[in-house]
Amino acid sequence: MPEEVLFESESAQSRNDIAAMLRRVADNLEAGDAITLRAGDESVTMDPPDRPTFEVKAEREGPADGPGELSVEFEIEWDENGESGSLEIE
């Protein structure tokens, strides 16, 4: 299935700023509100269903014998037709 990027932003942020952004997303999810992502004059608003799929991924990219780049990715996904899977994190 082809992928269409609707919004993308990448910039260095303090840990506190990242935590504040994640908290705003969490607050909107908990309240059942849509999530608006905005950077400059670009923005997108998405309204996740009650039970979207939540994916958490830790990755290391780079050579096996040298320093690489580490990342933690959080992804909330759902089908546009409203169907979604389920995931449990312990």
C-alpha positions, -999 to 999 in steps of 0.1 A, spaced: 0 0 0 15 34 -9 23 59 18 13 95 17 29 118 42 3 143 54 26 161 79 62 157 90 84 177 114 118 170 129 138 193 151 160 191 182 139 197 213 146 195 250 133 165 269 109 188 288 95 201 255 91 166 241 73 155 273 50 185 271 40 177 235 34 140 243 13 151 273 -9 173 250 -14 143 227 -22 121 257 -46 146 271 -64 149 237 -66 111 234 -80 107 269 -106 135 263 -116 119 230 -105 151 211 -89 153 177 -51 159 175 -37 188 156 -1 188 145 13 222 135 47 235 123 49 269 108 20 273 83 16 235 79 -9 216 100 -30 185 100 -59 174 123 -66 138 129 -93 122 150 -83 87 162 -112 62 170 -118 49 205 -95 19 200 -67 26 176 -36 4 173 -6 16 193 28 6 182 60 12 202 94 5 186 130 9 198 156 9 169 193 12 164 204 22 129 241 20 118 270 -3 115 271 -34 137 307 -26 147 304 11 154 282 39 169 248 42 154 216 62 159 190 51 185 153 59 184 121 53 202 90 56 180 54 58 191 27 52 164 -10 54 167 -27 39 137 -62 31 124 -79 23 92 -98 52 76 -129 29 76 -127 28 114 -114 -7 118 -84 -12 141 -64 -40 158 -54 -42 195 -21 -41 214 -14 -46 250 18 -32 267 28 -45 301 
